[in-house]
Amino acid sequence: MRFMRLSVAQAVYNLRAYLRSARTVVLGVVMPVGLLVILSWVFAHQGEIAAAAGYQISAIAFYAGGLTAYGLMLGTFTGVMVAVVSAREAGWLKRFRGSPMPPGAYLAGQIIFNVVISLGLVIVMMLIATLVYSLHVRTVALVAVFCYSLLGVFCFTAIALAITKVITTPEMASSVGPTATITLSFTSGVFLPPDLMPHWLTNVANYLPLEPLAQSMQSALASTVGTGFQLRTFVVLGIWGVVGFAVAQWTFTWQPLRR
């Protein structure tokens, strides 16, 4: 009970700090929304776009699903990496480790915070897609999208924690996070339809974490039948998440690396 109370308190603190930083809000929410508006307007004349699943879907479903996945990775992967590395190099993690607070409460607070922010992003993106672009989204599809979002938070948080060992400065984290996210977005059917990319590149992207997340969200929003759940997405992201947390447990350090 005490652990959960401290974790929630840490999450609330992170949320307040997040809302006070205009840059983080712009990168985490405004940018995905802006890209949705711009790309949907540019490609609206095409009517339908070839999705990774192999069939045609509307441009708004393609970009609403893909850019939601992009926003989740950008906010979670980059956010966790920057927050943890900054706290570690400032000596805060070392103090947390030596305080009466359970060591895991800090990390649990980071995860809870990212869940809240991610769900907020999903809500905003779905509202814009439905109210502005008249995308019909079934209730079961929304449930699937929210489940995929939680899975994405789990996966990207795990990967971020796993590589903090090799990220030595907050500035390095701020560069690595967005660069990796944008690179994966171009290969994972977020910005460009998969049929415009080399076949070998799309095959590689199938085993990377962003492509299954983007493709499953796109399919859920576009489909008119079924539940919208895809087993492949849970398998691929689940493996990435479990391996990431296993590596993080082995390599994570509470001590500054630059001192």
GIMO-V226152 format. One record per run of one state. SS is the DSSP state (H for helix, E for strand, - for the rest). FROM is the first residue (numbers start at 1). LEN is the number of residues. If there is no record, write none. Layout:
BEGIN
SS/FROM/LEN
SS/FROM/LEN
END
This chain:
BEGIN
-/1/1
H/2/19
-/21/1
H/22/21
-/43/1
H/44/3
-/47/1
E/48/3
-/51/5
E/56/3
H/59/31
-/90/2
H/92/7
-/99/4
H/103/29
-/132/7
H/139/28
-/167/3
H/170/18
-/188/6
H/194/3
-/197/2
H/199/7
-/206/3
H/209/14
-/223/8
H/231/21
-/252/8
END
